[in-house]
Amino acid sequence: MTAVLLDRDGVINEERPGYVTRWEEFRFLPGALEAMAALQAADMRLAVITNQSAVGRGLLPAETLDDIHERMVTRCAAGGVAIERVFACRHAPWDGCACRKPRPGLLLQAMAALDERPQSCVAIGDSVEDLLAAQAASVPFVLVRTGRGEQAFRHPASRRHPPILVARDLRAAVHVLSARVRTRAAAQAA
């Protein structure tokens, strides 16, 4: 595993009613920056994959979304975390695009841009849409129970397409994933 494709809302930052429409509304979840730093320390590449239909709905100018993402990436960099790219579907749900999760378009774009294969990636998300997009892109999926994760955990799709891991939050997911990577590396070295 060399790349982690992270959902944004409910995984990196707090899920909120409505939309994050200003940087001042963006709140990192406790432990999220440290978890991403741990992924970087394990030589993982990071990209963010996010539905942002507030743009397509006319509730958020594209430039403001870009500003929020630039500030997020800058704040992450200050914490030692390099997010290589942010991939955002800006379409409204009724647009029928190929990039809006649960369709796999954003994940496919990310893998192409990062030159990664599905089996070298893991997607981490908090929703049924994240799970189904990862499944459609053949990317292993980790469900975190923050954000909308509890609803996704109880959803029938989680039983039909079980995640490779269900974790309390991003920090817990990274702890387990890092241990698995270390175990595989030790086994290959032996």
Secondary structure by P-SEA (a helix, b strand, c coil): ccbbbbbcccccbbbcccccccccccccccaaaaaaaaaaaabbbbbbbbbccccccccccaaaaaaaaaaaaaaaaaacccccbbbbcccccccccccccccaaaaaaaaaaaccccccbbbbbccaaaaaaaaaacbbbbbbcccaaaaaaacccccccccccccccaaaaaaaaaaaaaaaaaaaac
